[in-house]
Amino acid sequence: MAENQYTEDNIRSLDWKEHIRLRPGMYIGKLGDGAAADDGIYILVKEVVDNCIDEFVMGNGKRVDIKIKDGKVSVRDYGRGIPLGKVVEVVSKMNTGGKYDSKAFKKSVGLNGVGTKAVNALSSHFMVYSVREGEKKAAEFSQGELVKEHAIEKTDEGNGTYVEFIPDETIFKKYAFKTAYLDKMMWNYCYLNRGLSMYYNGEKFQSKDGLKDLLENNMDGDPLYPIIHLEDEDIEVAFTHGRTYGEDYYSFVNGQHTTQGGTHQSAFRESVAKVIRDFYNKNYEASDIRQSIVAAIAVKVIEPVFESQTKTKLGSQEIEPGGKSMRAFINDFLKDKLDNYLHRNPDVADTIEKKIKQSERERKELAGIRKIARDRSKKANLHNKKLRDCRTHLTDLKDDKREETTLFITEGDSASGSITKSRDVNTQAVFSLRGKPLNCYGLTKKVVYENEEFNLIQAALDIEDDMDNLRYNKIVIATDADVDGMHIRMLLLTFFLQFFPDLVKRNHVYVLQTPLFRVRNKKKTIYCYSDEERRNAIEEIGKGAEITRFKGLGEISPDEFIHFIGADIRLEPVLLTKDNSIDSILSYFMGKNTQERQDFIIDNLRVEKDPAEQNKAASIEDEIEIAS
């Protein structure tokens, strides 16, 4: 047996750019193709924009221009500009930057001097220039390597910094920026920085009332009472109760959106329950107090500690090193501000108590049903053929591994069988539906426990009591690309939006895109996801191309399926826009057969044309499509 040699030759030192390119996950989290809000391409944008925001916070420059087109990103601020003699070092030398001066950037997010360097190293093209008092200094890079350093020149441009980059396609494969994610990013910057104007591809973003605006623009339907908006030095809070199930939080630290929460969000959840109990002098259950709450909290922390480089979860136990604990800081703030607000607004206080009592009644009514359903799901899990779980459960993973877990929800044994045989057994699980789920629109949560399919899905996800227990980061609906498959997809989305809207709002729900066609010859196979891709594939392969139309997931063999749920997986995120409330969406698509929906179907009905008029490029039957 050969010995593994371990000598000086095995030891090597990587320079900064080599290390970032070899281990990008350490710096920007996961890579991804842009389908998820926390994919690396958005982190690259954020790292550059964060520097602009820090300038605004310090009172320098009230405008930031961002343009993204054809994969190229440009960001221009109007702050002080990087000192001209340090332009190259700031973007290419580790542990170099202005944020080490705690007086200048006391409550900044990016304190480690890594962000812009990571963008530089992970970009095929990176250009930076700084303008200060009529002088301009520029430099160009590729994959972190300096390509050209320009001499200082005179300019009429205003002070500030410009950064332009193109993510490296050898690292970010087939990526695409989604406008919905970038819009949300721009709005969050504005909510947290009143007075800031952001222009993204020419559209202006600006907020007058901060977190109050955030809730108004993101709430589903009308609140039960006017939004409570409270502020003090280093903290801002806005909350109300809505009309949907669950708890919905938006939390921020020093302008950073902490999508996974952290100590500040936990402290708020505890404190708001405690203050409300004390106000009414009644020992209400915390879950009843917080049921249907929609809240936003932003804090400023000196030298914040995050649980990963991407800063999505706050770990700081104190508001500043050696200072007051996070729990005490937030509790004291709410004890003063919220208690005073409730005393001054008795109508709001009365509405909140009525809501708490309603939640209490519903919880007690469900208690017996929940116990029976929980016992049933435990028994089913002992020999559950519906759920083929992955080997590693979320509760056994570290936070930085949560993103790797996926649950595919699919229809029928043949489709689930193909996915099961093709999946990564360590991180991908499969849940097999039996027939079509119930249309649960307008029903109460009682149906979740009484319906076997819904009860087992809920148990598989482990979201009955707390969304933080979610066992899979991605929930992927995998149904056939036909009318029945689309219907099942809508029924599942109705279930999630009706009872667990946070799953969608937190970007956990996706739709699996599978190929409609396979075009091949003896030398090459191309999978096509649209008619356009099919036509291009036929042209590429040329004469003798064999064309297959996939009508169902069960028709795709496990050997082929591995291509569609592996590294090249195509996922379409389920996104909600501020223009449509959940109730309006569900009532339109899943409610009674309204005249509005009938008119839409009639207006969008496509009738098959005479065969002589059809495109004869391929011998494939075109299906009648009905928009529904």
KACORPE-V171110 format. One record per residue. N is the residue number from 0. RES is the residue in three letters. SS is DSSP state (@ for helix, = for strand, . for the rest). PHI is phi in radians with two decimals (NA if undefined). D_LAST is the distance of its C-alpha to the last C-alpha in whole Angstrom. Layout:
BEGIN
n = (N	N)
res = (RES	RES)
ss = (SS	SS)
phi = (PHI	PHI)
d_last = (D_LAST	D_LAST)
END
This chain:
BEGIN
n = (0	1	2	3	4	5	6	7	8	9	10	11	12	13	14	15	16	17	18	19	20	21	22	23	24	25	26	27	28	29	30	31	32	33	34	35	36	37	38	39	40	41	42	43	44	45	46	47	48	49	50	51	52	53	54	55	56	57	58	59	60	61	62	63	64	65	66	67	68	69	70	71	72	73	74	75	76	77	78	79	80	81	82	83	84	85	86	87	88	89	90	91	92	93	94	95	96	97	98	99	100	101	102	103	104	105	106	107	108	109	110	111	112	113	114	115	116	117	118	119	120	121	122	123	124	125	126	127	128	129	130	131	132	133	134	135	136	137	138	139	140	141	142	143	144	145	146	147	148	149	150	151	152	153	154	155	156	157	158	159	160	161	162	163	164	165	166	167	168	169	170	171	172	173	174	175	176	177	178	179	180	181	182	183	184	185	186	187	188	189	190	191	192	193	194	195	196	197	198	199	200	201	202	203	204	205	206	207	208	209	210	211	212	213	214	215	216	217	218	219	220	221	222	223	224	225	226	227	228	229	230	231	232	233	234	235	236	237	238	239	240	241	242	243	244	245	246	247	248	249	250	251	252	253	254	255	256	257	258	259	260	261	262	263	264	265	266	267	268	269	270	271	272	273	274	275	276	277	278	279	280	281	282	283	284	285	286	287	288	289	290	291	292	293	294	295	296	297	298	299	300	301	302	303	304	305	306	307	308	309	310	311	312	313	314	315	316	317	318	319	320	321	322	323	324	325	326	327	328	329	330	331	332	333	334	335	336	337	338	339	340	341	342	343	344	345	346	347	348	349	350	351	352	353	354	355	356	357	358	359	360	361	362	363	364	365	366	367	368	369	370	371	372	373	374	375	376	377	378	379	380	381	382	383	384	385	386	387	388	389	390	391	392	393	394	395	396	397	398	399	400	401	402	403	404	405	406	407	408	409	410	411	412	413	414	415	416	417	418	419	420	421	422	423	424	425	426	427	428	429	430	431	432	433	434	435	436	437	438	439	440	441	442	443	444	445	446	447	448	449	450	451	452	453	454	455	456	457	458	459	460	461	462	463	464	465	466	467	468	469	470	471	472	473	474	475	476	477	478	479	480	481	482	483	484	485	486	487	488	489	490	491	492	493	494	495	496	497	498	499	500	501	502	503	504	505	506	507	508	509	510	511	512	513	514	515	516	517	518	519	520	521	522	523	524	525	526	527	528	529	530	531	532	533	534	535	536	537	538	539	540	541	542	543	544	545	546	547	548	549	550	551	552	553	554	555	556	557	558	559	560	561	562	563	564	565	566	567	568	569	570	571	572	573	574	575	576	577	578	579	580	581	582	583	584	585	586	587	588	589	590	591	592	593	594	595	596	597	598	599	600	601	602	603	604	605	606	607	608	609	610	611	612	613	614	615	616	617	618	619	620	621	622	623	624	625	626	627)
res = (MET	ALA	GLU	ASN	GLN	TYR	THR	GLU	ASP	ASN	ILE	ARG	SER	LEU	ASP	TRP	LYS	GLU	HIS	ILE	ARG	LEU	ARG	PRO	GLY	MET	TYR	ILE	GLY	LYS	LEU	GLY	ASP	GLY	ALA	ALA	ALA	ASP	ASP	GLY	ILE	TYR	ILE	LEU	VAL	LYS	GLU	VAL	VAL	ASP	ASN	CYS	ILE	ASP	GLU	PHE	VAL	MET	GLY	ASN	GLY	LYS	ARG	VAL	ASP	ILE	LYS	ILE	LYS	ASP	GLY	LYS	VAL	SER	VAL	ARG	ASP	TYR	GLY	ARG	GLY	ILE	PRO	LEU	GLY	LYS	VAL	VAL	GLU	VAL	VAL	SER	LYS	MET	ASN	THR	GLY	GLY	LYS	TYR	ASP	SER	LYS	ALA	PHE	LYS	LYS	SER	VAL	GLY	LEU	ASN	GLY	VAL	GLY	THR	LYS	ALA	VAL	ASN	ALA	LEU	SER	SER	HIS	PHE	MET	VAL	TYR	SER	VAL	ARG	GLU	GLY	GLU	LYS	LYS	ALA	ALA	GLU	PHE	SER	GLN	GLY	GLU	LEU	VAL	LYS	GLU	HIS	ALA	ILE	GLU	LYS	THR	ASP	GLU	GLY	ASN	GLY	THR	TYR	VAL	GLU	PHE	ILE	PRO	ASP	GLU	THR	ILE	PHE	LYS	LYS	TYR	ALA	PHE	LYS	THR	ALA	TYR	LEU	ASP	LYS	MET	MET	TRP	ASN	TYR	CYS	TYR	LEU	ASN	ARG	GLY	LEU	SER	MET	TYR	TYR	ASN	GLY	GLU	LYS	PHE	GLN	SER	LYS	ASP	GLY	LEU	LYS	ASP	LEU	LEU	GLU	ASN	ASN	MET	ASP	GLY	ASP	PRO	LEU	TYR	PRO	ILE	ILE	HIS	LEU	GLU	ASP	GLU	ASP	ILE	GLU	VAL	ALA	PHE	THR	HIS	GLY	ARG	THR	TYR	GLY	GLU	ASP	TYR	TYR	SER	PHE	VAL	ASN	GLY	GLN	HIS	THR	THR	GLN	GLY	GLY	THR	HIS	GLN	SER	ALA	PHE	ARG	GLU	SER	VAL	ALA	LYS	VAL	ILE	ARG	ASP	PHE	TYR	ASN	LYS	ASN	TYR	GLU	ALA	SER	ASP	ILE	ARG	GLN	SER	ILE	VAL	ALA	ALA	ILE	ALA	VAL	LYS	VAL	ILE	GLU	PRO	VAL	PHE	GLU	SER	GLN	THR	LYS	THR	LYS	LEU	GLY	SER	GLN	GLU	ILE	GLU	PRO	GLY	GLY	LYS	SER	MET	ARG	ALA	PHE	ILE	ASN	ASP	PHE	LEU	LYS	ASP	LYS	LEU	ASP	ASN	TYR	LEU	HIS	ARG	ASN	PRO	ASP	VAL	ALA	ASP	THR	ILE	GLU	LYS	LYS	ILE	LYS	GLN	SER	GLU	ARG	GLU	ARG	LYS	GLU	LEU	ALA	GLY	ILE	ARG	LYS	ILE	ALA	ARG	ASP	ARG	SER	LYS	LYS	ALA	ASN	LEU	HIS	ASN	LYS	LYS	LEU	ARG	ASP	CYS	ARG	THR	HIS	LEU	THR	ASP	LEU	LYS	ASP	ASP	LYS	ARG	GLU	GLU	THR	THR	LEU	PHE	ILE	THR	GLU	GLY	ASP	SER	ALA	SER	GLY	SER	ILE	THR	LYS	SER	ARG	ASP	VAL	ASN	THR	GLN	ALA	VAL	PHE	SER	LEU	ARG	GLY	LYS	PRO	LEU	ASN	CYS	TYR	GLY	LEU	THR	LYS	LYS	VAL	VAL	TYR	GLU	ASN	GLU	GLU	PHE	ASN	LEU	ILE	GLN	ALA	ALA	LEU	ASP	ILE	GLU	ASP	ASP	MET	ASP	ASN	LEU	ARG	TYR	ASN	LYS	ILE	VAL	ILE	ALA	THR	ASP	ALA	ASP	VAL	ASP	GLY	MET	HIS	ILE	ARG	MET	LEU	LEU	LEU	THR	PHE	PHE	LEU	GLN	PHE	PHE	PRO	ASP	LEU	VAL	LYS	ARG	ASN	HIS	VAL	TYR	VAL	LEU	GLN	THR	PRO	LEU	PHE	ARG	VAL	ARG	ASN	LYS	LYS	LYS	THR	ILE	TYR	CYS	TYR	SER	ASP	GLU	GLU	ARG	ARG	ASN	ALA	ILE	GLU	GLU	ILE	GLY	LYS	GLY	ALA	GLU	ILE	THR	ARG	PHE	LYS	GLY	LEU	GLY	GLU	ILE	SER	PRO	ASP	GLU	PHE	ILE	HIS	PHE	ILE	GLY	ALA	ASP	ILE	ARG	LEU	GLU	PRO	VAL	LEU	LEU	THR	LYS	ASP	ASN	SER	ILE	ASP	SER	ILE	LEU	SER	TYR	PHE	MET	GLY	LYS	ASN	THR	GLN	GLU	ARG	GLN	ASP	PHE	ILE	ILE	ASP	ASN	LEU	ARG	VAL	GLU	LYS	ASP	PRO	ALA	GLU	GLN	ASN	LYS	ALA	ALA	SER	ILE	GLU	ASP	GLU	ILE	GLU	ILE	ALA	SER)
ss = (.	.	.	.	.	.	.	@	@	@	.	.	.	.	.	@	@	@	@	@	@	@	.	.	@	@	@	@	.	.	.	.	.	.	.	.	.	.	.	@	@	@	@	@	@	@	@	@	@	@	@	@	@	@	@	@	@	.	.	.	.	.	=	=	=	=	=	=	=	.	.	=	=	=	=	=	=	.	.	.	.	.	.	@	@	@	@	@	@	@	@	@	.	.	.	.	.	@	@	@	.	.	.	.	.	.	.	.	.	.	.	.	.	.	@	@	@	@	@	@	@	.	=	=	=	=	=	=	=	=	=	=	.	.	=	=	=	=	=	=	=	=	.	.	=	=	=	=	=	.	.	.	=	=	.	.	.	.	.	=	=	=	=	=	=	=	=	.	.	.	.	.	.	.	.	.	.	.	@	@	@	@	@	@	@	@	@	@	@	@	@	@	.	.	.	.	=	=	=	=	.	.	=	=	=	.	.	.	.	.	@	@	@	@	@	@	@	@	.	.	.	.	.	.	.	.	.	=	=	=	=	=	.	.	=	=	=	=	=	=	=	.	.	.	.	.	.	=	=	=	=	=	=	.	.	=	=	.	.	.	.	=	@	@	@	@	@	@	@	@	@	@	@	@	@	@	@	@	@	@	.	.	.	.	.	@	@	@	@	@	.	.	=	=	=	=	=	=	=	.	.	.	.	.	.	=	.	.	.	.	.	.	.	=	.	.	.	=	.	.	.	.	.	.	=	@	@	@	@	@	@	@	@	@	@	@	@	@	@	@	@	@	@	@	.	@	@	@	@	@	@	@	@	@	@	@	@	@	@	@	@	@	@	@	@	@	@	@	@	@	@	@	@	@	@	@	@	@	@	@	@	@	.	.	.	.	=	=	.	.	.	.	.	@	@	@	.	.	@	@	@	@	@	@	.	=	=	=	=	=	=	.	@	@	@	@	@	@	@	@	@	@	.	.	.	.	.	=	=	=	=	=	=	.	.	.	.	.	.	.	.	.	.	.	.	@	@	@	@	@	.	@	@	@	@	@	@	@	@	@	@	.	.	.	.	.	@	@	@	.	.	.	.	=	=	=	=	=	.	.	.	.	@	@	@	@	@	@	@	@	@	@	@	@	@	@	@	@	@	.	@	@	@	@	@	.	.	.	=	=	=	=	=	.	.	.	=	=	=	=	.	.	.	.	=	=	=	=	.	.	@	@	@	@	@	@	@	@	@	@	@	.	.	.	.	=	=	=	=	.	.	.	@	@	@	.	.	@	@	@	@	.	.	.	.	.	.	.	.	=	=	=	=	.	.	.	.	.	.	.	.	@	@	@	@	@	@	@	@	@	.	.	.	.	@	@	@	@	@	@	@	@	@	.	.	.	.	.	.	.	@	@	@	.	.	.	.	.	.	.	.	.	.	.	.	.	.	.)
phi = (NA	-1.26	-1.44	-1.38	-1.37	-2.34	-2.23	-1.01	-1.16	-1.43	-1.69	-2.44	-1.87	-1.73	-1.35	-1.00	-1.25	-1.10	-1.17	-1.11	-1.26	-1.36	-2.24	-1.07	-1.05	-1.19	-1.89	-2.23	1.31	-1.33	-1.49	1.28	-1.96	1.76	-1.26	-1.85	-1.14	-1.78	-1.14	-1.02	-1.11	-1.35	-1.14	-1.05	-1.07	-1.08	-1.05	-1.28	-1.15	-0.93	-1.12	-1.14	-1.14	-1.06	-1.12	-1.07	-1.05	-1.42	1.54	-2.15	1.50	-1.90	-2.38	-2.31	-1.86	-2.23	-2.28	-2.35	-2.63	0.92	1.47	-1.71	-1.99	-2.28	-2.34	-2.26	-1.94	-2.23	-1.51	-1.38	1.44	-1.15	-0.87	-1.02	-1.29	-2.06	-1.00	-1.18	-1.12	-1.07	-1.81	-2.49	-2.21	-1.07	1.05	-2.21	2.93	-1.48	-1.45	-1.37	-1.45	-1.14	-1.27	-1.40	-2.26	-1.11	-2.23	-1.59	-1.44	-1.58	-1.71	-1.77	1.17	-1.81	-0.82	-1.16	-1.13	-1.13	-1.07	-1.04	-1.14	-1.75	-2.05	-1.26	-2.39	-2.50	-2.35	-2.36	-2.51	-2.20	-2.10	-2.45	0.88	1.46	-2.12	-2.27	-2.24	-2.23	-2.62	-2.14	-2.36	-2.49	0.95	1.53	-1.52	-1.18	-1.68	-2.71	-1.93	-1.47	-1.27	-1.12	-2.34	-1.35	-2.69	-1.68	-1.15	-1.32	-1.00	2.51	-2.20	-2.14	-2.25	-2.32	-2.66	-2.17	-0.95	-1.24	-1.22	-1.30	-1.87	-1.79	-1.38	0.88	-1.43	-2.65	-1.37	-1.76	-1.03	-1.04	-1.20	-1.23	-1.00	-1.10	-1.08	-1.11	-1.07	-1.06	-1.03	-1.28	-1.03	-1.59	-2.41	-1.07	1.76	-1.45	-1.96	-2.04	-2.07	-1.89	0.86	1.58	-1.53	-1.56	-2.15	-2.78	-2.22	-1.69	-2.01	1.03	-1.14	-1.11	-1.10	-1.00	-1.15	-1.06	-1.46	-2.03	-1.21	-1.62	1.42	-1.43	-1.29	-1.24	-2.67	-0.95	-1.06	-1.48	-2.12	-2.18	-2.46	-2.78	-1.07	1.27	-2.67	-2.47	-2.38	-2.45	-2.77	-2.77	-1.99	-1.81	-2.08	-1.98	-1.39	1.58	-2.12	-2.21	-2.19	-2.16	-2.17	-2.48	-2.33	0.89	1.52	-1.60	-1.33	-1.53	-1.14	-1.75	1.31	2.33	-1.13	-1.23	-1.22	-1.09	-1.14	-1.13	-1.05	-1.18	-1.23	-1.13	-1.17	-1.14	-1.12	-1.20	-1.02	-1.13	-1.12	-1.49	0.96	-2.40	-1.53	-1.15	-1.14	-1.04	-1.14	-1.27	-1.15	-1.62	-1.02	1.28	-1.25	-2.19	-2.47	-2.32	-2.41	-2.28	-2.22	-2.01	-2.18	-1.42	0.91	-1.12	-1.95	-1.88	-1.56	-2.79	-1.07	-1.39	1.03	-1.67	-2.51	-1.37	-1.93	-1.04	-1.58	-2.22	-1.27	-2.75	-0.94	1.37	-1.73	-1.14	-1.18	-1.04	-1.11	-1.18	-1.06	-1.27	-1.12	-1.11	-1.08	-1.21	-1.04	-1.46	-1.27	-1.23	-1.04	-1.11	-1.08	-1.16	-1.19	-1.45	-2.23	-1.08	-1.12	-1.14	-1.05	-1.16	-1.13	-1.09	-1.16	-1.07	-1.14	-1.07	-1.15	-1.10	-1.09	-1.11	-1.09	-1.08	-1.11	-1.22	-1.13	-1.48	-0.96	-1.14	-1.10	-1.08	-1.14	-1.09	-1.13	-1.14	-1.12	-1.11	-1.21	-1.15	-1.14	-1.13	-1.21	-1.14	-2.41	-1.54	-1.54	-1.26	-1.85	-1.82	-1.35	-1.50	-1.24	-1.87	-1.58	-1.01	-1.18	-1.65	-1.73	-1.30	-1.02	-1.33	-1.88	-1.03	-1.13	-1.47	-1.61	-2.44	-2.04	-1.60	-1.83	-2.30	-1.89	1.38	-1.26	-1.19	-1.17	-1.15	-1.14	-1.11	-1.17	-1.04	-1.30	-1.69	-1.22	-1.49	-1.16	-1.34	-2.20	-2.00	-1.98	-2.30	-2.02	-1.78	-1.39	-1.95	1.23	-1.56	-1.16	-1.25	-1.35	-1.71	-1.07	1.46	-1.56	-1.52	-1.17	-0.99	-1.15	-1.09	-1.55	-1.50	-1.59	-1.05	-1.04	-1.15	-1.09	-1.27	-1.12	-1.04	-1.16	-1.11	-1.44	1.04	-2.07	-1.09	-1.79	-2.67	-1.13	-1.17	-1.49	-0.83	-1.48	-2.29	-1.25	-2.00	-1.96	-1.96	-1.45	-2.09	-2.16	-1.11	-1.55	-2.36	-1.07	-1.11	-1.10	-1.14	-1.14	-1.07	-1.04	-1.14	-1.14	-1.20	-1.12	-1.07	-1.05	-1.16	-1.21	-1.27	-2.00	-2.36	-1.07	-1.07	-1.04	-1.36	-1.10	-1.61	1.08	-1.74	-1.84	-2.38	-2.02	-1.32	-1.63	-2.04	-1.15	-1.53	-2.36	-2.17	-2.04	-2.70	-2.36	-1.20	-1.79	-2.56	-2.23	-2.20	-1.69	-2.12	-1.80	-2.75	-1.10	-1.10	-1.10	-1.09	-1.08	-1.13	-1.18	-1.08	-1.15	-1.21	-1.35	1.49	-1.04	1.48	-1.18	-1.70	-2.04	-2.10	-1.77	-1.45	-1.75	-2.70	-1.12	-1.17	-1.42	-1.60	-1.20	-0.98	-1.09	-1.48	-1.06	-1.04	-1.27	-1.70	-2.17	-1.80	-1.09	-1.71	-1.01	-1.93	-2.09	-1.88	-1.19	-1.57	-2.03	-1.86	-1.83	-1.23	-1.39	-2.22	-1.42	-1.03	-1.12	-1.19	-1.13	-1.19	-1.15	-1.23	-1.49	-2.07	-1.44	-1.11	-1.24	-1.31	-1.11	-1.05	-1.25	-1.05	-1.10	-1.10	-1.10	-1.11	-1.20	-1.90	-1.22	-1.89	-1.82	-1.09	-1.40	-1.06	-0.94	-1.13	-1.64	-1.30	-1.26	-1.66	-1.12	-2.55	-1.54	-2.22	-1.34	-1.43	-1.68	-1.21	-1.89	-2.11	-1.31	-2.50)
d_last = (65	65	65	62	64	64	66	66	64	61	61	60	59	56	56	53	50	51	50	47	46	47	45	43	41	44	43	40	38	36	35	31	29	28	25	26	28	31	32	35	34	33	36	38	37	38	41	42	41	42	46	45	44	47	49	47	48	52	52	51	48	46	43	41	40	37	35	33	33	32	33	36	37	40	41	44	45	48	50	54	53	54	58	59	61	58	55	55	56	54	51	53	55	54	55	56	54	55	54	57	58	57	59	56	53	54	50	48	46	47	51	51	51	49	45	46	48	45	43	46	46	43	42	43	44	45	47	49	51	53	54	57	59	59	59	56	56	54	53	51	50	48	47	49	52	54	54	55	57	57	61	60	60	60	57	56	53	53	53	50	49	46	45	43	41	39	38	40	37	40	39	35	34	31	30	28	28	25	25	23	26	29	28	28	32	33	32	34	37	37	37	40	42	42	43	42	40	37	36	33	33	34	32	34	34	36	37	39	39	38	37	36	34	32	31	30	28	26	26	23	24	27	30	32	35	36	36	40	41	44	46	49	51	49	46	43	41	38	36	35	33	29	27	25	27	29	31	30	33	33	37	39	43	44	41	40	36	37	34	35	38	41	44	43	40	42	45	42	41	44	46	43	43	47	48	45	47	51	50	49	52	49	48	45	43	41	38	38	39	36	33	31	33	32	35	36	39	41	45	47	49	52	52	49	48	45	44	43	44	40	41	38	40	43	46	49	51	53	52	54	57	59	58	56	53	50	49	52	51	48	49	52	50	48	51	52	49	46	49	51	47	47	50	49	46	46	43	41	43	43	39	39	41	39	36	38	40	36	35	38	38	34	36	39	36	34	38	38	35	35	38	37	34	36	38	36	34	37	38	35	36	39	38	34	32	29	30	32	33	35	39	39	37	36	39	42	41	42	40	40	38	35	33	34	32	28	27	24	22	21	20	23	26	26	24	26	29	28	28	31	33	32	32	34	36	37	34	31	30	28	26	25	22	23	20	17	18	18	15	18	16	19	22	25	26	28	25	26	29	29	26	27	24	24	28	28	26	27	31	30	29	32	30	31	34	34	31	34	35	31	33	30	29	26	24	21	18	19	16	16	14	12	9	12	12	9	9	13	12	10	13	16	15	15	18	19	18	19	23	24	22	25	24	21	24	26	24	24	21	20	17	19	19	20	22	20	23	27	29	33	37	40	40	37	33	30	27	24	21	19	20	23	24	25	27	29	30	31	33	34	35	36	38	37	34	32	28	26	23	22	19	20	21	24	25	26	30	31	33	30	28	31	30	27	28	31	32	30	27	23	22	19	20	17	19	18	20	22	20	17	19	17	17	15	13	13	13	10	8	10	13	13	11	12	13	12	8	9	11	8	6	10	11	9	9	12	15	17	20	24	25	28	26	24	25	28	29	27	27	24	21	18	15	13	9	6	4	0)
END
